[in-house]
Amino acid sequence: MIDIKLLNHLESYLTAKRLQRFNSVLDQRTKHFTVATEDVYQLHNTSAVIRSCDVFGVQEVNIVEEVNTKRIDREIAMGAQKWVDLNRFHSVKDCISNLKAKGYQIVATTPHAEDCDLYDFDVTKKSCFFFGRETEGLSDEVIQQADCFLKIPMVGFTESLNISVSAAIILQHATSKLKKTEIDWQLTEEEKLEKRLDWCKKTIKSFDEIVERFYSY
Ligand SMILES: C[S@@+](CC[C@H](N)C(=O)[O-])C[C@H]1O[C@@H](n2cnc3c(N)ncnc32)[C@H](O)[C@@H]1O
């Protein structure tokens, strides 16, 4: 449970403009969709995916680092890693079972899919979009566990899109379509409070000191 009095006190350290921004961003955040990247080699690609998640309102990103354990490129993520929640997994198995336990269907994005074209994708289901490696694409494990396959139609000579470009196209399309439905896609009030506290923590330099002083009165 969030201590509302503490939260109000912390938010009094923020400008009205900053607070308004927190609230308007939170109103567009969703956990109805999430994203997972599987062992992406180039960390600028993972960083760009995180940036797109923030831009299109996807609150949680799952990063599988079974082979690669590089850090996020802060410049390319443009600080977006601060505003979205990063869940890290050392195995794709753990990541998928965690997502399934939370009620997500596993959507394997691939340039080879015959299953579902992006424009026919059913946005009403809680979905995790899985993105694969630059050269090999998704592993057999993800392909076998996938509930469906999703393809961005392509008409050129090139075999596939860059992973971060694919993520941006899919998220832009899926989130805008989702917002036209009657689905309850927004964060719960409790989740919004948790994020407000978390964002205060990441924004206010003397956060710990202020909290300590607040409870010592
Ligand atoms: C450069 S592609 C990988 C190409 C790889 N040779 C393959 O066969 O999948 C990297 C990732 O971007 C995504 N991707 C690329 N093009 C896509 C498309 N047309 N539709 C859906 N996802 C795509 C997939 O997640 C893919 O694993």
The ligand as an SDF file (V2000), in Angstrom:
LIG
                    3D

 27 29  0  0  0  0  0  0  0  0999 V2000
   16.4590   -8.6400  -38.1980 C   0  0  0  0  0  0  0  0  0  0  0  0
   15.0810   -9.5560  -37.6750 S   0  0  0  0  0  0  0  0  0  0  0  0
   15.6860  -11.2060  -37.6460 C   0  0  0  0  0  0  0  0  0  0  0  0
   15.7770  -11.7990  -38.9870 C   0  0  0  0  0  0  0  0  0  0  0  0
   16.0520  -13.2770  -38.9030 C   0  0  0  0  0  0  0  0  0  0  0  0
   16.8980  -13.6550  -40.0150 N   0  0  0  0  0  0  0  0  0  0  0  0
   14.7730  -14.1000  -38.9140 C   0  0  0  0  0  0  0  0  0  0  0  0
   14.6950  -14.9950  -39.7420 O   0  0  0  0  0  0  0  0  0  0  0  0
   13.8800  -13.8910  -38.1050 O   0  0  0  0  0  0  0  0  0  0  0  0
   15.0150   -9.2350  -35.9410 C   0  0  0  0  0  0  0  0  0  0  0  0
   13.6360   -9.3310  -35.3460 C   0  0  0  0  0  0  0  0  0  0  0  0
   12.8280   -8.2540  -35.8220 O   0  0  0  0  0  0  0  0  0  0  0  0
   11.4670   -8.6770  -35.8910 C   0  0  0  0  0  0  0  0  0  0  0  0
   11.0080   -8.5240  -37.2870 N   0  0  0  0  0  0  0  0  0  0  0  0
   11.7560   -8.1790  -38.3450 C   0  0  0  0  0  0  0  0  0  0  0  0
   11.0020   -8.0740  -39.4410 N   0  0  0  0  0  0  0  0  0  0  0  0
    9.7360   -8.3450  -39.0670 C   0  0  0  0  0  0  0  0  0  0  0  0
    8.4770   -8.3930  -39.7520 C   0  0  0  0  0  0  0  0  0  0  0  0
    8.3590   -8.1310  -41.0420 N   0  0  0  0  0  0  0  0  0  0  0  0
    7.3780   -8.7160  -39.0440 N   0  0  0  0  0  0  0  0  0  0  0  0
    7.4600   -8.9780  -37.7230 C   0  0  0  0  0  0  0  0  0  0  0  0
    8.6060   -8.9360  -37.0270 N   0  0  0  0  0  0  0  0  0  0  0  0
    9.7300   -8.6320  -37.6870 C   0  0  0  0  0  0  0  0  0  0  0  0
   11.4320  -10.1120  -35.3820 C   0  0  0  0  0  0  0  0  0  0  0  0
   11.1780  -10.1110  -34.0000 O   0  0  0  0  0  0  0  0  0  0  0  0
   12.8470  -10.5750  -35.6580 C   0  0  0  0  0  0  0  0  0  0  0  0
   13.2210  -11.6530  -34.8150 O   0  0  0  0  0  0  0  0  0  0  0  0
  1  2  1  0
  2  3  1  0
  2 10  1  0
  3  4  1  0
  4  5  1  0
  5  6  1  0
  5  7  1  0
  7  8  2  0
  7  9  1  0
 10 11  1  0
 11 12  1  0
 11 26  1  0
 12 13  1  0
 13 14  1  0
 13 24  1  0
 14 15  1  0
 14 23  1  0
 15 16  2  0
 16 17  1  0
 17 18  1  0
 17 23  2  0
 18 19  1  0
 18 20  2  0
 20 21  1  0
 21 22  2  0
 22 23  1  0
 24 25  1  0
 24 26  1  0
 26 27  1  0
M  CHG  2   2   1   9  -1
M  END
$$$$
